[in-house]
C-alpha cells in the first residue's frame, strides 16, 4: 500500500484490509492514519511455480 502524509510518500511494510470505508492493518486491526494513494491486490502463489 502506498501512503502519503506530512512526512512524505511511503510504502507500508504490512498488509492492509479495507473495512467499513477505512483501511486497517490486517494483523493488528489498527486504522491506517495516512492518505492511501495506491494499492494492489495480493499476489496469489501458483502451485508448482517458483
N, C-alpha and C positions, 0 to 999 in steps of 0.2 A: 504494500500500500504506500502510495506517495502522498505526503502531507506537507502542509505549509503553515507556519505561524510566525510570530515576531522574530524567531531565531533564524528563519530561512526555510528552505525546502529540503526534505529528507525522506528516506525510506524507513518505515517501521520494521524493527527486527523480529516481529511476531505476526502470526496470522490474526485476521480480524473477521468479524461477522456483522452483517447489517441486520439489526433487530429493532423493530418499532420505530423506524425512521432515524436511528443513530448507529454509528459504528462502535463496536465493542471489541476489546481484546478477547480472542477466542478462548484463551486459557483462564484468565482471571475474571473475565466478565466486566472489567472496568471500561468506562466510556473513553473514547479517544477524544482528547481535548485539543484537537488541531483541525484545520480545514483539510478535508480529504480532496486531493486534486486528481488522483488517478489510482486505479487498482486493476488487477487481473484475476481471473478465476484460477484456483489452484490447479497445478498440473496433475493429471491422473497417470500413474505408472501403468504401462502396458505390460501384460505378462510376457515373459521371455525377452524383453528388451532391456538392454543395459543402460 
